[in-house]
Amino acid sequence: MSENSPANSSKLLVVLTSLPNLEAATGLARSLVDKHLAACVQLTDGIQSIYRWEDKVCEEHEVLLSAKTTESKWLEISAFIQSAHPYDLPEILAFSPEHYERQYGKWVESEVNSKS
């Protein structure tokens, strides 16, 4: 059964961004985990994005990156993604799950707070 994180622990965040290809997404994912900015990163290849950019409607094949981290890492992870991202204006969104399994939350928190 899912439950809220304890009041005294960091809230979990799921940070999303999209990248142009699997190579770029894999590189960013590895960096996020190596730098302890995320405990886990999942990549979903094959998404199709349709958007307006500079007065043109664009359609692109992209890879969705989903990083699990904590609220205390938001400023650091968003700044790192911005600096390492190949897009001029990358999508960087964060969502905090209302419920999650307690042991998973503790693992995420320990991974992003680890200094090793």
N, C-alpha and C positions, 0 to 999 in steps of 0.2 A: 504494500500500500504506500502511496506517495504521501509525503508530509512536507509542511513548510520547513525551511531551514530554521535552526534555532535563532532566537532574536539577537544573540550576541555574535553570530558568525556573519561572514560576508555573504551577501546575496549572490547567487549564481547569475551570470549573464551568458547569453548566446549571442555572439557577434557575427553578423553576416556581411559578406562582400562578394562581388562577382568579379571574375577575371577572364581575360580573353582566351586562355587555353590551359590545358592540364599542366604544362611545364611551369607556367607562371604561378598557378595555384599551388602546386606541390612545393615549389621553392618558398613561397610565403608561408605555407602551412608548417614546413619544417623549421623555418626561422621563428615562428610564433611559439612552437613547442621548445625549441632549443633555448630561447631567451626566457622561458618560464612565463610568457605572457598568456599562454593557453595550455590547459592540461590535455586537451584532445581537439583535433581539427578533422572534420569530415569534409570530403569533396564530392560534389555531385556534378558529374559531367553531363553535357547534353541539354542544358537549359537553353531556351530561346528567349531572348530579350528584345522587346520592341519599345523604342523610346524616341523622344524628339531631342535632337542635339543641334544647336546652331541652325535652327529653322528647317531641319531636315528630319524626316522620320527614318529611323535606322532600325535594322533587324540584324542581330548578331547571335552567333552561337557562343555561349559562355559557360564557365564553370562556377558553381556556387560554392563558396567556402563558408563553413559554419564552425566557429571556434568557441569552445567552452572555457569560460574564465570566471572571475569574480568582479563584482562592482568596483572594488578597490583598484582594479587594474584598468578600468575604462579609459582614463586619460592616456595612460601609457600605451595600451594596445591600439587605440584609435590613432594616436600620433604616429606609431610605428607603421601601421597599415598605410596611412596617408603618405608617409615618406618612401615606403617601399613599393607602392602600387604603381603599375604602368599607366593608369588612366589619369588624365588631368583632374577629373572630379570623380573619385571613386565613391560608390555607394558604401557607406559604413553605418550599419544599423545595429542596435543592441536591444535585446528583449530579456526580461527577467522572468523566468518561469515561476508561476505562483506555487507550484508543488513540484517536488523532486525527491527522489529516494535519498535519505539522509547519508548513507555511506558513500554514495556517489558524490554528493555535495562536499563531504569531508575530503574525499580524494582530490577533487578539483582544487579545493582550497589549499591542500598540502602541496600539490604540484606547482601551482602558480606562486606559492610563497617559499618554495625550495630554493636554496642558494647553490645547489650542486651543479 
